[in-house]
């Protein structure tokens, strides 16, 4: 993958279809992937393809990239489940799907997509569903306003890290894509969405 190819993508009129919808720009995602081209996994040192870099960006944000196995280990999620959840997340997000499709065309010999494309299951939300008429007890509350995918998930990760295992965060997220984004993010990270009634979401911190 080269910067010249990336610039060609940026000239594509479809490349920025998400920029006005509170989502990350596909060209911005690809610029980050290009910046980390030829990087090694921060956990185990294996070489990472563009698809793996994009998965790492989706799961952990703009931090030193990791392979799927190391991402799963760091989040204490089975690798197979991590792959399924990330595949589903990318498929539902126009910004990530556009970047993924571009990488597939740019890296035709890459076998990584075939390894994770066998299943695109919806992220599972485990646990009994509380009474919708009762506000679950929570240790913290955060009103994210209308922040979209690109701006919401990184601070949300910090809010969850500030909690003890098992504690609940009440999140208020008014963005129109939140009903899809929040369950998908919980499936990727291993946190438990115990109740979602847009714009309110109660998320239990995973056991580390």
N, C-alpha and C positions, 0 to 999 in steps of 0.2 A: 504494500500500500504506500502511495507516495503523496506528498503534499499537492502535486499537480493534479492528481486524480481527485483529491479532496476539494480543490478549488473548482474543478469541473462540477462536482456535486453541488457546491454552493450556488452555481449559476443556474441550476435546475429550478424552474418556477415552482415545482412541487416540493422543494427541499425545505421550505419554511412554512408549510401548511399549518403547523401547530403553534406558531409564534404568537398568535393572537388569542389562543385558547387556554392560557395558563399552563402550558406544557413546555417541556424543554424543546429547543430547536434541534432537529435532526443534524443540521450542519455543526452545531455546537457540540453535540455528542460525538460526532465523527472527528471533530478537531481534537477532542480529548483523547479519543482512541489513537489518532495519528501521533499525538504528543507522546503517547506511551508505547508506540510501535516498537517491537523487538524487546519489550520489557520482559523480565522474569517475574514469576510469582513471588510476592513478598513473603510467602509462607514457606514454600518448598523449593523455589528456584527453578521450576520448569518454565519452558518457553510458552508464551501466551499468544494465541492468534487474535485477530480483531474481534471475533465473536466472543471469545472469553473475556476480552477487555470490556466489551459492552455489557456482558452479564455482570462483571464485577462492578461496573459503574452503577448498574441498576440496583444491585444488592447492597452495596456499601458506600455509594457516593464517590465523590472525587478524591479518593485516598489511594495510596499505593495499591495497585491491582493484585488480585489473588485468583488462583484457579478455582474451579467449581468445588473440588474436594476441600481445599483450605477454607473457602467461604463457608461451606457446610460445617466444617469443624469449628470455626470461630463463632458461628451462630448456633452451634449445637443442634443442627438439623440434619437428618439423613441426606446423603448426597443425592440419592434418587429423587427425594421429595424436593430438594433445592432445585434440581434441574427442571423438574416438572413445573414448579411454581414460577421460576424465572422464565421458562418458555411461555407459560400462560400470561405472565405480566407483559412480556415483550409483545405478544400477539394482541393484547388489548390496548396498548398505548401506541397511537399513531406515530409519535416521535421516535420511539424505540424501534417500532416495526419498520419504519422507513430506513433508519440507520442499519438495521439488521439485514434488510433486503439489499441495500447498497453494498454491504460488506460481503454478502453471499456472491454478488456479481463480481466484486473486486478480488475475492479469494476463491476461485472456482474449485481449487484442489483441496480446500479445507474440509476435513471430515467431521469437525466438531458439531456443526448443525445436525448431522445425521445421528450423532450419539445422543442428542437431547430432544430430538423431534419425535421420538416414538410416542410420547405422551404429552398432552397439553391440558392436563386436568385442571379444573378450577381449584384455587386454593381452598383448603378445608378450614372451616371454622368449627373448632371443637368445643365441647362443654354444653351444659344445659342453658337454654335461652331464658334469661330473667323475665319477670313480668314487665311488659312494656309500659305499664302504668306506674312503675316504681323506678325511681332514679337509683341505680346501683351505687353503693358506697365507693368512694374513690379517694385516693391519697393526694392527687393533684389534678389540676384542671388547666387546660390551655385553649384559648380562643385563637385559632390561626387565621381568622377572617376569611378572605377569599383567595388565599395563597393556593396556587396550582401545584401540579406534580413536581416541577423543577425546584420550587421554593419551599415546599412543605416538608418533604421527607427528611432532609438533613437535620433541621431543628427538631423534628419529631423524634429522630433517633437519639438526640441529646436529651430530650425530655424523658424518654424511656430509660436511658442509662442512669438518670438521676434517681430513679425509683429502686426500691429493694425488690428482690424476686417475689412475685405474687401480688405486688401492689398494682393498683388500677389507676390509669390516667383517663380522665374524661377529656376527649378532644372535640372541639367544635370546629368543623371544617365546612365552609359554605360553598366551596368550589363545586361546580356541577359534576365533575368527574370523581368526586370523593367516594360515592357509593361503590365504584369499581376499584379505585386506587387503594383505599384503606384496607379492605379485605385482602387484596393482592399483596400489599406490603407486609401485612401480618403473616401471610402464608410464606413469604420469602424469609422473613426474619425470625420466625418462631414464636413471636408474641401472639397472644390469644385475644381475638376480637370477641368479647362476650356479649356485646349488644351494639347494634348499629341502627339508629333511627335518625336519618339525615335531618339536620346537620350535626347531630351528636353521636359520638362513638366512644365506647368504653373499652379500653385495651388493657389487658393484664400482662405485666412484664413476665417474660419467660424465666424459668429457673436456670441459672447459670451453673 
